[in-house]
Amino acid sequence: MQIVRGKKLEKAADGEFRQLAQESSRVVVDVGTGDARASYRIAKENPDWLVVGVDPAWQRMTQTSIRSRRKPAKGGVPNLLLVNSSIESAPEELAGAADELLVLMPWGKLLHGLVRGDEDIWTGLRTVAKPGAPLTATVGTSIWREPVPRDIQGLPELTDAYVEDVLTAKALAAGWRITGFRLTPAEEAAAVSSSWARRLDAASTEVIATLTAVTAEPAE
Ligand SMILES: C[S@@+](CC[C@H](N)C(=O)[O-])C[C@H]1O[C@@H](n2cnc3c(N)ncnc32)[C@H](O)[C@@H]1O
């Protein structure tokens, strides 16, 4: 598995991840971590946990990696691991490792796959999860308001009806039981804060869709 260490990308030592996971009380995987600031905050607030940020755009994680590698008194966070990967091809060390998964304000393939219920994205998330692991995903709904970005045109909007009529069955086929769907103003949704959610705080008209799920046996 490729780990971001400072400005470099390095191959993890054999067994490195397993040992870190064994030493921690909980493994949280933040999928599409972006600049990894949310992962950093969670790791800092929960020193007994291992927080794993996963994103294929590894250069965006370097500043947070540099900060996390300082001495703890200077902001260092030894329980943060930043992995260069997309979720649909996650390294095998991560298989079955996550006690909890987060997908906060995704874009690109992660956003499209999450919303459409694409098998590769939902199966990728499932592969990383431990049995019974919860998933929380947030999406800012302004992407579906005019002017709709070109990339979003044709992407179904996350609504109660869409989640119930379409997404629930697709998620279940990939081993996820959807447990909740809420539309809330940005400041209320900031409980699961991320850099993107924070950036949106100023625009208080933003409504955040929060989808929760838990692993389930795939549907027959
Ligand atoms: C808006 S950014 C930031 C997200 C970050 N969670 C936050 O809230 O600040 C979305 C991220 O999703 C990542 N992403 C897109 N497709 C992905 C995939 N298939 N697997 C993992 N990450 C993906 C992008 O590289 C990008 O960094």
The ligand as an SDF file (V2000), in Angstrom:
LIG
                    3D

 27 29  0  0  0  0  0  0  0  0999 V2000
  -14.4010   17.6070   -2.5020 C   0  0  0  0  0  0  0  0  0  0  0  0
  -13.0050   16.6080   -2.3040 S   0  0  0  0  0  0  0  0  0  0  0  0
  -12.8980   16.5860   -0.5580 C   0  0  0  0  0  0  0  0  0  0  0  0
  -13.3610   15.7950    0.3220 C   0  0  0  0  0  0  0  0  0  0  0  0
  -13.0020   15.7960    1.7770 C   0  0  0  0  0  0  0  0  0  0  0  0
  -13.6560   14.6130    2.3310 N   0  0  0  0  0  0  0  0  0  0  0  0
  -13.5070   17.0480    2.4640 C   0  0  0  0  0  0  0  0  0  0  0  0
  -14.6450   17.0430    2.8980 O   0  0  0  0  0  0  0  0  0  0  0  0
  -12.7670   18.0330    2.5580 O   0  0  0  0  0  0  0  0  0  0  0  0
  -13.5050   15.0130   -2.8840 C   0  0  0  0  0  0  0  0  0  0  0  0
  -12.3890   13.9720   -2.9760 C   0  0  0  0  0  0  0  0  0  0  0  0
  -12.9370   12.7390   -3.4820 O   0  0  0  0  0  0  0  0  0  0  0  0
  -11.8460   12.0570   -4.0770 C   0  0  0  0  0  0  0  0  0  0  0  0
  -12.3000   10.9320   -4.8950 N   0  0  0  0  0  0  0  0  0  0  0  0
  -12.8970   10.9600   -6.1180 C   0  0  0  0  0  0  0  0  0  0  0  0
  -13.1160    9.7140   -6.5800 N   0  0  0  0  0  0  0  0  0  0  0  0
  -12.6300    8.8660   -5.6300 C   0  0  0  0  0  0  0  0  0  0  0  0
  -12.5730    7.4380   -5.5270 C   0  0  0  0  0  0  0  0  0  0  0  0
  -13.0200    6.6660   -6.4990 N   0  0  0  0  0  0  0  0  0  0  0  0
  -12.0400    6.8920   -4.4010 N   0  0  0  0  0  0  0  0  0  0  0  0
  -11.5730    7.6930   -3.4090 C   0  0  0  0  0  0  0  0  0  0  0  0
  -11.5930    9.0410   -3.4580 N   0  0  0  0  0  0  0  0  0  0  0  0
  -12.1230    9.6260   -4.5400 C   0  0  0  0  0  0  0  0  0  0  0  0
  -11.1700   13.1590   -4.8830 C   0  0  0  0  0  0  0  0  0  0  0  0
   -9.8360   12.8260   -5.2580 O   0  0  0  0  0  0  0  0  0  0  0  0
  -11.2730   14.3480   -3.9310 C   0  0  0  0  0  0  0  0  0  0  0  0
  -10.0760   14.5450   -3.1990 O   0  0  0  0  0  0  0  0  0  0  0  0
  1  2  1  0
  2  3  1  0
  2 10  1  0
  3  4  1  0
  4  5  1  0
  5  6  1  0
  5  7  1  0
  7  8  2  0
  7  9  1  0
 10 11  1  0
 11 12  1  0
 11 26  1  0
 12 13  1  0
 13 14  1  0
 13 24  1  0
 14 15  1  0
 14 23  1  0
 15 16  2  0
 16 17  1  0
 17 18  1  0
 17 23  2  0
 18 19  1  0
 18 20  2  0
 20 21  1  0
 21 22  2  0
 22 23  1  0
 24 25  1  0
 24 26  1  0
 26 27  1  0
M  CHG  2   2   1   9  -1
M  END
$$$$
